[in-house]
Amino acid sequence: MHILTSVFPQKNRLLAVLPDAEFKRLSPYLECIPLKLGAVLYEPGVALQHVYFPTDCIISLLYVMKDGASAEIAVVGNEGIVGISLFMGGETTPSRAVVQSAGNALRLDGQLLKAEFNRSDIVHNLLLRYTQALLTQMAQTAVCNRHHSIEQQLCRWLLLSLDRLPNSSLIMTQQLIANMLGVRREGVTESAGKLQEAGLINYRRGKITVLNRPALERSCCECYAVVKDEFDRLLPDTTAA
């Protein structure tokens, strides 16, 4: 379904900052796609056909091992785009893209974006700045997973997820969180229990609600702030206007 209004694209920070000329070239080809929890947008090694601009959903980028084990390397929400390999010179990626939180995204033919990337300096520089921010998130995730506790990793993951959602709740089972973090489910259960006992979150039947965000930020390691600061530096938030 093609976009019929200019309001919906403004929910994605990258589309929101495009000048009129660039946006008008792309907007006729943007499609609003509803995405269900767990839907797979692409698999490792498969040629990418489309890019996705999330508006109110979250996409998890997972690295998948040969034995089927996986771990999240980044999350993408309304600040970004899924499918950077298409304009970075590759047609495939070793990661899997899975819908972590259901919602909507704007889909665009990858070759159209690639042509605009090569045509427009503004689009070129914007997407490169986003890619730098995404690489920072990937690097910080690797450091966090190696050096920080499961409780700190869970706090980071919750905060990054909430930054990309319109409310303070998300639907996610402890097993799925464990798969995202690449840890044992028991570790997530214990950590979530501590956060709940401290009054930071409420977890019930797969729904996590953050009750005290300032306290959650204080319980987190520095990794969340590093990633958020880099995104804010490179991609000023225009969606609040």
Phi, psi and omega per residue, in radians:
M1 nan 2.231 -3.125
H2 -1.362 2.649 3.128
I3 -1.176 2.312 -3.121
L4 -1.894 -0.080 -3.114
T5 -2.434 2.675 3.130
S6 -1.496 -0.092 -3.071
V7 -1.305 -0.803 -3.053
F8 -0.990 -0.813 3.122
P9 -1.056 -0.435 -3.141
Q10 -1.169 -0.232 3.110
K11 -1.334 -0.175 3.044
N12 -1.844 2.213 -3.006
R13 -1.123 -0.597 -3.140
L14 -1.209 -0.796 3.127
L15 -1.171 -0.575 -3.072
A16 -1.149 -0.482 -3.086
V17 -1.685 0.000 3.113
L18 -1.196 2.357 3.020
P19 -1.097 2.803 -3.062
D20 -0.953 -0.760 -3.068
A21 -1.067 -0.816 -3.130
E22 -1.187 -0.733 -3.125
F23 -1.127 -0.696 -3.120
K24 -1.144 -0.519 3.102
R25 -1.251 -0.538 -3.075
L26 -1.658 -0.571 -2.970
S27 -0.998 -0.613 3.130
P28 -1.114 -0.293 -3.053
Y29 -1.861 -0.022 3.098
L30 -1.337 2.334 3.112
E31 -2.100 2.344 3.070
C32 -1.420 2.097 -3.084
I33 -2.100 2.068 3.028
P34 -1.299 2.343 -3.086
L35 -2.116 2.177 -3.122
K36 -1.526 2.676 3.084
L37 -0.957 2.249 3.104
G38 1.564 -0.123 3.127
A39 -1.123 2.419 -3.134
V40 -1.742 2.123 -3.127
L41 -1.501 -0.611 3.013
Y42 -2.788 2.727 -3.118
E43 -1.938 2.783 3.120
P44 -1.016 2.356 3.049
G45 1.398 -0.071 -3.137
V46 -1.625 2.343 -3.112
A47 -1.066 2.285 -3.133
L48 -1.400 2.375 3.113
Q49 -1.851 -0.527 -3.050
H50 -2.325 2.782 2.913
V51 -1.956 2.734 -3.099
Y52 -2.227 2.311 3.039
F53 -1.875 1.710 -3.139
P54 -1.097 2.535 3.060
T55 -1.989 -0.828 3.105
D56 -2.428 0.423 3.064
C57 -2.106 2.981 3.066
I58 -2.210 2.316 3.097
I59 -1.911 2.276 3.106
S60 -1.737 2.270 3.050
L61 -1.702 2.076 -3.049
L62 -2.034 2.442 2.974
Y63 -1.674 2.227 -3.037
V64 -1.908 2.229 3.119
M65 -1.468 2.920 -3.127
K66 -1.086 -0.543 -3.121
D67 -1.475 0.079 3.103
G68 1.675 -0.226 3.097
A69 -1.170 2.620 -3.107
S70 -2.506 2.825 3.061
A71 -2.608 2.499 -3.123
E72 -1.308 2.356 3.097
I73 -1.914 -0.284 3.105
A74 -2.989 2.782 2.991
V75 -2.127 2.532 3.135
V76 -2.219 2.252 3.098
G77 -2.299 -2.475 -3.041
N78 -1.260 -0.009 3.068
E79 -1.521 -0.158 -2.924
G80 -2.578 -2.669 -3.034
I81 -2.494 2.504 3.057
V82 -1.848 2.199 3.131
G83 2.011 0.630 -3.078
I84 -1.123 -0.374 -3.133
S85 -1.024 -0.521 -3.085
L86 -1.134 -0.621 3.141
F87 -1.797 -0.052 3.096
M88 -1.655 0.085 3.046
G89 1.854 -0.072 3.107
G90 -2.040 2.683 3.127
E91 -1.817 -0.153 3.126
T92 -2.316 2.983 3.112
T93 -2.536 2.634 3.112
P94 -1.394 -0.014 -3.102
S95 -1.765 2.886 3.054
R96 -1.934 2.446 3.100
A97 -1.909 2.086 -3.066
V98 -2.240 2.462 3.111
V99 -1.269 2.037 -3.129
Q100 -1.568 -0.608 3.093
S101 -2.368 2.150 -3.041
A102 -1.117 2.663 3.136
G103 2.909 -2.545 -3.091
N104 -2.173 2.703 3.045
A105 -2.499 2.736 3.049
L106 -1.737 2.106 -3.083
R107 -1.751 2.463 -3.126
L108 -2.414 2.443 3.062
D109 -0.997 2.239 -3.055
G110 -1.059 -0.623 -3.117
Q111 -1.211 -0.533 3.073
L112 -1.154 -0.746 3.104
L113 -1.169 -0.679 3.126
K114 -1.060 -0.726 3.120
A115 -1.129 -0.711 3.122
E116 -1.200 -0.618 3.086
F117 -1.053 -0.706 -3.136
N118 -1.409 -0.417 -3.091
R119 -1.473 -0.771 -2.964
S120 -1.867 2.154 3.074
D121 -1.106 -0.595 -3.124
I122 -1.138 -0.841 3.108
V123 -1.131 -0.736 3.131
H124 -0.973 -0.900 -3.092
N125 -1.214 -0.648 3.128
L126 -1.098 -0.799 -3.107
L127 -1.231 -0.558 3.077
L128 -1.209 -0.663 3.091
R129 -1.130 -0.716 3.099
Y130 -1.096 -0.744 3.140
T131 -1.067 -0.681 3.085
Q132 -1.076 -0.752 3.122
A133 -1.127 -0.712 3.132
L134 -1.132 -0.706 3.106
L135 -1.124 -0.610 3.060
T136 -1.081 -0.755 3.112
Q137 -1.082 -0.731 3.136
M138 -1.106 -0.777 -3.128
A139 -1.142 -0.731 -3.115
Q140 -1.206 -0.577 3.078
T141 -1.102 -0.747 3.125
A142 -1.092 -0.752 3.118
V143 -1.121 -0.773 -3.123
C144 -1.088 -0.780 -3.129
N145 -1.112 -0.478 -3.101
R146 -1.508 -0.634 -2.930
H147 -1.990 -0.200 -3.053
H148 -2.028 2.780 -3.072
S149 -1.217 2.842 3.096
I150 -1.070 -0.652 3.121
E151 -1.083 -0.745 3.104
Q152 -1.159 -0.705 3.102
Q153 -1.090 -0.709 3.128
L154 -1.121 -0.728 3.101
C155 -1.078 -0.788 3.112
R156 -1.038 -0.806 -3.095
W157 -1.109 -0.745 3.129
L158 -1.106 -0.771 -3.098
L159 -1.163 -0.756 3.108
L160 -1.106 -0.661 3.126
S161 -1.175 -0.799 -3.099
L162 -1.130 -0.569 3.090
D163 -1.053 -0.368 -3.049
R164 -1.876 0.171 -3.136
L165 -2.132 2.700 -3.108
P166 -1.415 -0.078 -3.138
N167 -2.463 -3.030 -3.033
S168 -1.763 0.306 -3.128
S169 -2.212 2.628 3.012
L170 -2.511 2.630 3.140
I171 -1.680 2.035 -3.087
M172 -2.892 2.209 3.094
T173 -1.385 2.783 3.123
Q174 -1.118 -0.579 3.116
Q175 -1.147 -0.711 3.115
L176 -1.166 -0.677 3.077
I177 -1.086 -0.751 3.115
A178 -1.050 -0.711 3.106
N179 -1.121 -0.688 3.134
M180 -1.114 -0.787 -3.081
L181 -1.425 -0.247 -3.120
G182 1.267 0.612 -3.131
V183 -2.221 3.057 3.125
R184 -1.316 2.564 -3.128
R185 -1.038 -0.633 -3.123
E186 -1.053 -0.620 3.123
G187 -1.158 -0.684 3.103
V188 -1.186 -0.736 3.131
T189 -1.027 -0.794 -3.139
E190 -1.129 -0.787 -3.107
S191 -1.164 -0.757 3.113
A192 -1.108 -0.639 3.111
G193 -1.102 -0.716 3.117
K194 -1.122 -0.742 3.140
L195 -1.144 -0.623 3.133
Q196 -1.241 -0.737 3.112
E197 -1.075 -0.575 3.139
A198 -1.410 -0.071 3.111
G199 1.409 0.298 -3.125
L200 -1.480 -0.611 -3.127
I201 -2.396 2.860 2.937
N202 -2.156 2.197 -3.115
Y203 -2.142 2.100 -3.128
R204 -2.646 2.207 3.058
R205 0.869 0.810 3.061
G206 1.412 0.071 3.121
K207 -1.965 2.153 3.120
I208 -1.867 2.167 3.085
T209 -2.085 2.193 3.103
V210 -1.428 2.142 -3.094
L211 -1.703 -0.494 -3.081
N212 -2.462 1.499 -3.077
R213 -1.131 -0.770 3.116
P214 -0.969 -0.711 3.126
A215 -1.196 -0.623 3.103
L216 -1.116 -0.707 3.104
E217 -1.138 -0.653 3.110
R218 -1.196 -0.497 3.141
S219 -1.416 -0.224 -3.094
C220 -1.458 2.755 3.014
C221 -1.338 3.138 -3.107
E222 -1.266 -0.151 -3.028
C223 -1.102 -0.667 3.137
Y224 -1.087 -0.825 -3.100
A225 -1.114 -0.669 3.126
V226 -1.042 -0.821 -3.122
V227 -1.174 -0.813 -3.118
K228 -1.087 -0.757 -3.129
D229 -1.088 -0.651 -3.133
E230 -1.222 -0.710 3.081
F231 -1.122 -0.747 -3.138
D232 -1.164 -0.601 3.128
R233 -1.199 -0.744 -3.042
L234 -1.534 -0.490 -3.064
L235 -2.311 1.464 3.126
P236 -0.950 2.429 -3.083
D237 -1.386 2.028 3.112
T238 -1.917 -0.020 -3.024
T239 -1.393 -0.232 -3.116
A240 -1.390 -0.268 -3.086
A241 -1.272 nan nan
